Amino acid sequence: MSTSGEDLTLVWFRDDLRVADHEALTAARADGRVIAVWIRETRDEEGLGPRPLGGACRWWAHESLTVLHEELSDLGIPLLFAAGRAEAIIVQLASSLGVTAVRWTRRYASASRALDGQIKTVLSDQGFAVHSHTGSLLVEPWTAAPQSSDHYKVFTPFWKAVAGRDVGDVLPKPHGQSPLSQTLLSRARECPAVVELDGLGLLDGTETGAGEAAAASGPRWWQDTIAGHWSPGLRAAADQLDDLSASIDGYTTSKDVPSDAASTSRLSPRLRHGELSPRQLLQAARTTSSLTQDDRAAWIRQLYWREFSWHLTYHYPQIDSAPIRPEFQNFPYEDDDEALAHWRSGTTGYPLIDAGMAQLWQTGWMHNRIRMVTASFLTKNLLQHWWHGEQWFWDTLVDADEANNPVSWQWVAGSGADAAPYFRVFNPERQRERFDPDDAYIDDWLPYTSEAAPPPLVDLRQSRQAALSAYDHMKNRSTTRDNSGGS
């Protein structure tokens, strides 16, 4: 307990880099004074903890944490930074600071949930009050289920079951507090894992900031590319929220037009890093009077697709590595490093694909229509495992999270819940004719001229037929195994 006699709470920030509509922070301030921490986590020997951030998200987190540090400082709340094993760091900080309680916003990926449960037990055994709060989702994954199962596997029934639920009111930014003593802060900084923000190594290409091998598949490209396209942090997020009507107006007709910069809200990285809560966005969409009902409903539906992705991730712990549909364990993917390299570098010879991959590399983001087309091309026309694409997107997207990324890849590949039918192969030339008929998107992003275009990597018709044949082979193999009683 602090020397002022007020309760002192340690608030552990994770993917919730905001001060408004933050239930853990609000509850902590209601109890007394607050000290905060953000940890660049290393998974333990059992693999518990969050998936290590990809390169683009590391850059975003660094920039967003800079803004969060300033905002919390304005409230009189110190934000500490640390790198390493979260359990050891949180327990040591709680003990050295003499806090009464530790609070955090819940996480839903399996390895993170397990770690949080473990930390909660250790802290409770040592006499600390521990509280986890909602804030990242509108619907807790275990609270929605059909009568026949413990979870939904199809989006529409899930949407119908949860769309009308009351999600509560948006919380205001908490009031400021008087500064904590320098003696207390000095004790916190004596923890060996506590460093300055730049000491986290988020920008140096290492996995933990301690010199390990780079997690990114490519070089540190963000300084000359994605940094020029975004302004991370809760302040810029608040500006986007204030202008939400402009992002939703016309959404039903423009959402599939990749060349239109206003065709989507581009709020996905704000949600991924928690600069905005889904509740803030839902309330803003519902209360903006200038929107048509169709635009409002279509955009809100997309918010709930994100909820559905986390619903599936909660119930399928290995979703980033194992297919939801088990028969896809037998799918005969090919191993072609050269084809994969052409896809990553945007040199497949198909302009829509190559423009999309260039947009991804330059901005850390890609229009959703193009995400589907590029993913289909990799998994079906090139017959490469969806893992490869998921991992590349994980490293290069500023909005890559542990739910949307693998769920979306499995959806396109046909191996996921509520997946696109396997025979639905997105033809990049037809998609170009439908959604970029004037080549406006291609002209914006294609890294080569038509005269210097690489030859097509595959024949679209032949590669589609090869994909369908591979799918038939998988089905026949699964049927044969079932009939023979194989495991």
C-alpha positions in Angstrom: 0.0 0.0 0.0 1.3 3.5 -0.8 2.4 5.8 1.9 -0.5 8.1 1.3 -2.9 5.5 2.7 -4.8 5.1 -0.5 -5.0 1.7 -2.2 -2.5 1.4 -5.0 -3.4 -0.8 -8.0 -1.1 -2.1 -10.7 -2.9 -2.0 -14.1 -1.4 -4.3 -16.7 -1.9 -2.9 -20.2 -1.8 -5.4 -23.1 -3.8 -4.9 -26.3 -5.8 -2.1 -24.8 -3.7 1.0 -25.4 -6.4 3.7 -24.4 -7.6 5.5 -21.4 -11.3 5.9 -22.3 -13.7 3.0 -22.0 -11.1 1.0 -20.1 -12.8 -0.9 -17.4 -9.7 -2.1 -15.6 -8.3 1.5 -15.4 -11.6 3.0 -14.4 -12.1 0.4 -11.6 -8.5 1.0 -10.4 -9.0 4.7 -10.1 -12.2 4.2 -8.2 -10.2 2.2 -5.7 -7.4 4.7 -5.3 -4.2 5.4 -7.2 -2.7 3.6 -10.1 0.6 2.6 -11.6 0.6 0.9 -15.0 2.9 -1.5 -16.9 3.2 -2.8 -20.4 5.3 -5.9 -21.0 6.9 -7.2 -24.2 6.2 -10.8 -23.3 8.3 -13.8 -23.9 6.5 -17.1 -23.9 7.5 -19.5 -21.1 8.8 -23.1 -21.4 5.3 -24.4 -22.0 4.6 -21.9 -24.7 2.2 -19.8 -22.6 1.6 -16.2 -23.4 0.7 -14.2 -26.5 2.0 -14.9 -29.9 5.1 -12.7 -30.5 4.2 -9.6 -32.4 5.0 -9.4 -36.1 7.2 -6.6 -37.5 4.4 -4.2 -38.5 2.6 -4.6 -35.2 5.8 -4.1 -33.3 6.2 -0.8 -35.0 2.6 0.2 -34.3 2.9 -0.8 -30.7 6.0 1.3 -30.1 4.3 4.4 -31.6 1.1 3.8 -29.8 2.8 3.2 -26.5 4.5 6.6 -26.9 1.2 8.3 -27.0 -0.3 6.2 -24.2 2.7 7.1 -21.9 2.0 10.8 -22.5 -1.8 10.4 -21.9 -1.3 8.5 -18.7 1.4 11.0 -17.6 -1.2 13.8 -18.0 -3.4 11.8 -15.6 -0.6 11.5 -13.1 -0.3 7.7 -13.8 3.2 6.4 -14.5 3.5 3.8 -17.2 6.4 1.3 -16.8 7.8 -0.8 -19.6 9.3 -4.3 -19.2 10.5 -7.2 -21.3 10.5 -10.9 -20.4 8.3 -13.4 -18.7 5.2 -11.7 -17.6 4.5 -13.9 -14.6 7.9 -13.1 -13.0 7.6 -9.4 -13.8 4.0 -8.9 -12.6 4.6 -10.7 -9.3 7.9 -8.8 -8.6 6.3 -5.5 -9.4 3.2 -6.2 -7.3 5.5 -7.1 -4.3 8.0 -4.3 -4.6 5.4 -1.7 -5.0 3.2 -3.0 -2.2 0.0 -2.8 -4.4 -3.3 -3.9 -3.1 -4.6 -5.2 -6.4 -3.7 -6.1 -10.0 -6.1 -5.5 -12.8 -6.1 -6.2 -16.5 -8.3 -6.6 -19.6 -9.1 -10.2 -20.5 -7.4 -12.0 -23.3 -9.0 -14.9 -25.2 -6.3 -16.8 -27.1 -5.6 -20.1 -25.4 -2.0 -19.6 -24.5 -2.7 -16.1 -23.1 -5.7 -17.3 -21.1 -3.7 -20.1 -19.6 -0.9 -17.7 -18.6 -3.3 -15.2 -17.1 -4.9 -17.9 -15.1 -1.5 -19.0 -13.8 -0.5 -15.5 -12.8 -3.9 -14.9 -11.1 -3.3 -18.0 -9.0 0.2 -17.0 -8.0 -0.9 -13.4 -7.1 -3.9 -14.6 -5.2 -1.8 -17.0 -3.2 0.4 -14.1 -2.2 -2.6 -12.1 -0.9 -3.1 -9.7 -3.8 -6.6 -9.0 -5.2 -6.7 -9.9 -8.9 -9.4 -8.7 -11.3 -9.8 -9.3 -15.0 -12.2 -7.1 -17.0 -14.1 -7.1 -20.3 -13.1 -4.5 -22.8 -11.7 -6.2 -25.9 -15.0 -7.8 -27.1 -18.7 -7.1 -27.1 -19.5 -10.8 -26.5 -17.6 -13.1 -24.1 -17.0 -16.2 -26.1 -18.4 -18.6 -23.5 -21.7 -16.8 -23.3 -23.1 -17.6 -26.7 -24.0 -21.2 -27.8 -26.7 -23.0 -29.7 -28.7 -25.7 -27.9 -26.7 -28.4 -29.7 -23.2 -27.3 -28.9 -21.0 -25.2 -26.7 -20.2 -22.8 -29.5 -21.4 -21.5 -32.9 -19.7 -22.7 -36.1 -21.7 -20.5 -38.5 -21.7 -16.7 -38.4 -25.4 -15.9 -39.1 -26.8 -17.9 -36.2 -24.1 -16.3 -34.0 -25.0 -12.9 -35.2 -28.7 -13.3 -34.7 -28.1 -14.6 -31.1 -25.9 -11.8 -29.9 -26.6 -8.7 -32.0 -29.3 -7.4 -29.8 -27.4 -7.8 -26.5 -26.9 -4.8 -24.2 -23.1 -4.1 -24.1 -23.3 -1.3 -21.5 -22.3 2.3 -21.7 -19.0 3.7 -22.9 -16.8 4.8 -19.9 -15.2 8.2 -19.8 -11.5 8.8 -19.3 -10.8 8.6 -15.6 -9.9 11.6 -13.5 -6.2 12.4 -12.8 -4.4 11.5 -9.6 -1.8 13.2 -7.5 1.8 12.1 -8.5 3.2 9.0 -6.9 6.4 9.3 -4.8 9.8 9.1 -6.5 10.8 6.6 -3.9 8.0 4.3 -5.1 8.9 4.8 -8.7 12.6 4.1 -8.0 11.6 0.8 -6.4 9.7 -0.2 -9.5 12.6 0.7 -11.8 14.9 -1.6 -9.7 13.1 -4.6 -11.3 15.7 -5.9 -13.8 13.1 -6.3 -16.5 12.0 -2.7 -16.4 13.4 -0.6 -19.2 12.6 2.6 -21.1 10.3 2.3 -24.1 13.2 2.2 -26.6 14.8 -0.6 -24.5 11.9 -2.9 -25.4 13.5 -3.5 -28.8 10.2 -3.1 -30.7 12.0 -1.4 -33.5 15.2 -3.4 -33.7 13.9 -6.5 -35.3 14.5 -8.8 -32.3 11.9 -11.0 -30.7 12.2 -9.8 -27.1 14.5 -6.8 -27.2 17.2 -8.9 -25.7 19.1 -9.8 -28.8 17.3 -12.9 -30.0 16.8 -13.8 -33.7 14.4 -11.6 -35.6 10.7 -12.6 -35.6 10.1 -10.7 -38.9 10.5 -12.5 -42.2 11.9 -9.4 -43.8 14.0 -6.4 -43.1 12.9 -3.4 -41.0 11.0 -1.8 -43.8 8.5 0.3 -41.8 10.5 3.6 -41.5 10.4 4.3 -45.2 7.0 2.7 -45.9 4.2 2.1 -43.4 5.3 4.9 -41.1 4.2 7.4 -43.8 0.7 6.0 -44.0 -0.4 5.9 -40.3 -0.5 7.8 -37.1 -0.7 5.2 -34.3 -2.0 6.1 -30.9 -5.2 6.9 -29.1 -5.3 10.5 -30.1 -5.5 9.8 -33.8 -7.9 7.0 -33.0 -10.2 9.5 -31.3 -10.1 11.7 -34.3 -11.2 8.8 -36.5 -14.0 8.0 -34.1 -15.2 11.5 -34.3 -15.3 11.3 -38.0 -16.9 7.8 -38.1 -19.8 8.9 -40.2 -17.5 9.7 -43.2 -16.1 6.2 -42.9 -19.5 4.4 -42.9 -21.4 6.7 -45.3 -21.9 4.7 -48.6 -20.3 1.6 -47.1 -22.8 -0.9 -48.6 -21.9 0.2 -52.2 -18.2 1.1 -51.8 -16.8 -1.6 -49.4 -15.6 -3.8 -52.3 -13.9 -1.0 -54.3 -10.2 -1.3 -53.4 -9.2 2.0 -55.1 -11.5 4.1 -53.0 -9.5 5.1 -49.9 -12.8 5.9 -48.1 -14.5 2.5 -49.0 -13.6 1.1 -45.5 -13.0 2.8 -42.2 -9.4 1.5 -41.7 -10.1 1.2 -38.0 -8.9 -2.4 -37.8 -5.5 -1.5 -36.3 -7.2 0.7 -33.8 -9.2 -2.3 -32.6 -6.3 -4.7 -32.8 -4.1 -2.5 -30.5 -7.1 -1.4 -28.4 -6.8 2.3 -29.1 -10.5 2.1 -29.5 -12.9 -0.4 -27.9 -15.5 -2.2 -29.9 -18.1 -0.7 -27.6 -17.0 2.8 -28.6 -17.3 2.0 -32.2 -20.7 0.3 -31.8 -22.1 3.2 -29.9 -20.8 5.7 -32.4 -22.3 3.7 -35.3 -25.6 3.4 -33.6 -25.9 7.0 -32.6 -24.7 8.7 -35.8 -27.9 10.1 -37.3 -26.6 10.9 -40.7 -26.1 7.3 -41.8 -28.6 5.3 -43.8 -29.9 2.2 -42.1 -28.3 -0.1 -44.7 -24.9 1.4 -44.2 -25.1 1.3 -40.5 -26.3 -2.3 -40.4 -23.7 -3.5 -42.8 -20.8 -1.9 -41.0 -22.0 -3.1 -37.5 -22.3 -6.6 -39.0 -18.5 -6.4 -39.7 -17.8 -5.6 -36.0 -19.6 -8.8 -35.2 -17.5 -10.8 -37.7 -14.6 -9.8 -35.5 -16.5 -11.1 -32.5 -17.2 -14.4 -34.3 -13.5 -14.8 -35.1 -12.6 -14.5 -31.4 -15.5 -16.8 -30.6 -14.0 -19.5 -32.8 -10.5 -18.8 -31.5 -11.6 -19.3 -28.0 -13.2 -22.7 -28.8 -10.4 -23.9 -31.2 -7.1 -23.3 -29.3 -4.9 -24.4 -32.2 -6.6 -22.3 -34.8 -3.4 -20.7 -36.1 -1.8 -24.1 -36.8 -4.5 -26.8 -37.3 -7.6 -26.8 -39.6 -11.0 -26.5 -38.0 -12.3 -29.1 -40.5 -10.1 -32.1 -39.6 -10.3 -33.6 -43.1 -8.0 -30.8 -44.3 -5.2 -32.4 -42.3 -5.0 -34.6 -45.4 -5.0 -31.9 -48.0 -2.1 -32.4 -50.5 -0.6 -29.0 -50.4 2.6 -28.5 -52.4 6.0 -27.3 -51.1 7.2 -24.6 -53.6 9.5 -22.0 -52.1 9.9 -20.2 -55.4 6.1 -19.8 -55.9 5.8 -18.6 -52.3 8.6 -16.1 -52.8 6.9 -14.7 -56.0 3.6 -14.3 -54.0 5.3 -12.5 -51.1 7.2 -10.1 -53.4 4.2 -9.4 -55.7 5.8 -10.9 -58.8 3.1 -13.4 -59.8 2.3 -11.8 -63.1 -1.3 -11.1 -62.1 -1.6 -7.4 -61.6 -4.4 -7.4 -59.0 -2.4 -9.9 -56.9 0.9 -8.1 -57.3 -0.7 -4.7 -56.5 -2.2 -6.1 -53.3 1.1 -7.5 -52.1 2.8 -4.2 -52.9 0.1 -2.3 -50.9 0.7 -4.7 -48.0 4.4 -4.1 -48.0 4.2 -0.4 -48.5 1.4 0.3 -46.0 1.1 -2.6 -43.6 -2.5 -3.0 -44.7 -4.5 -4.4 -47.6 -8.1 -3.9 -48.7 -10.3 -6.8 -47.5 -11.4 -7.8 -51.1 -7.8 -8.0 -52.1 -6.9 -10.0 -49.0 -9.4 -12.7 -50.1 -8.1 -12.7 -53.7 -4.5 -13.0 -52.7 -5.2 -15.6 -50.1 -7.2 -17.7 -52.6 -4.4 -17.4 -55.2 -1.8 -18.7 -52.7 -3.8 -21.6 -51.3 -5.7 -22.7 -54.4 -3.9 -21.6 -57.6 -0.5 -22.1 -56.1 -1.5 -24.9 -53.7 0.6 -23.5 -50.9 -0.4 -24.2 -47.3 -2.5 -21.4 -45.7 0.1 -21.3 -42.8 2.6 -19.6 -45.1 0.2 -16.8 -46.0 -1.1 -16.5 -42.4 2.5 -16.1 -41.2 3.4 -13.5 -43.8 0.3 -11.5 -43.0 1.1 -11.8 -39.3 4.4 -10.2 -39.9 3.4 -7.4 -42.3 -0.1 -6.3 -41.3 -0.6 -3.6 -38.7 -3.9 -5.1 -37.8 -2.8 -8.8 -37.5 -4.4 -10.4 -34.4 -4.6 -13.9 -33.1 -8.2 -14.4 -34.2 -9.0 -12.5 -37.4 -5.8 -13.5 -39.2 -6.0 -17.3 -38.9 -9.8 -17.4 -39.1 -9.8 -15.4 -42.3 -7.1 -17.6 -43.9 -8.9 -20.8 -42.9 -12.1 -19.3 -44.3 -10.5 -18.7 -47.7 -8.7 -22.0 -47.7 -11.9 -23.9 -47.0 -10.7 -25.5 -43.8 -12.4 -23.2 -41.4 -15.8 -22.8 -39.8 -18.4 -21.3 -42.0 -15.8 -21.4 -44.7 -16.2 -20.4 -48.4 -17.0 -23.5 -50.5 -13.7 -25.0 -51.7 -14.8 -24.7 -55.3 -15.0 -20.9 -54.9 -11.7 -20.0 -56.3 -11.2 -16.2 -56.7 -10.1 -15.6 -60.3 -7.9 -12.5 -60.0 -8.6 -11.4 -63.6 -12.4 -11.5 -63.1 -12.1 -9.8 -59.7 -10.1 -7.1 -61.5 -12.9 -6.6 -64.1 -15.5 -6.5 -61.4 -13.9 -4.4 -58.7 -11.1 -2.4 -60.4 -12.4 -2.1 -64.0 -10.5 1.1 -64.7 -7.3 -0.3 -63.1 -7.3 2.6 -60.6 -6.1 0.4 -57.7 -3.6 -1.4 -59.9 -2.2 1.9 -61.1 -1.8 3.1 -57.5 0.2 0.1 -56.3 1.5 -2.1 -59.1 5.3 -2.1 -58.7 6.0 -2.7 -62.4 4.8 -1.4 -65.8 2.9 -3.6 -68.3 6.0 -3.7 -70.4 8.1 -5.0 -67.5 5.5 -7.4 -66.1 6.7 -10.8 -65.1 5.1 -13.8 -66.9 2.1 -15.3 -65.2 3.2 -17.8 -62.5 0.5 -20.3 -63.3 -2.4 -20.7 -65.7 -5.5 -19.8 -63.9 -7.8 -22.4 -65.5 -5.3 -25.2 -65.1 -4.4 -24.3 -61.5 -8.0 -24.1 -60.5 -8.6 -27.6 -61.9 -5.6 -28.8 -60.0 -6.9 -27.3 -56.8 -10.3 -29.0 -57.3 -8.6 -32.3 -58.0 -6.5 -32.0 -54.9 -9.7 -31.3 -52.9 -11.3 -34.5 -54.4 -8.2 -36.4 -53.5 -8.6 -35.2 -49.9 -12.3 -36.1 -49.7 -11.6 -39.6 -51.2 -8.8 -40.2 -48.8 -10.9 -39.1 -45.8 -13.8 -41.3 -47.0 -11.5 -44.3 -47.4 -10.0 -43.8 -43.9 -13.5 -43.5 -42.4 -14.7 -46.6 -44.1 -11.7 -48.5 -43.0 -12.0 -47.4 -39.4 -8.6 -45.6 -39.6 -7.7 -42.9 -37.0 
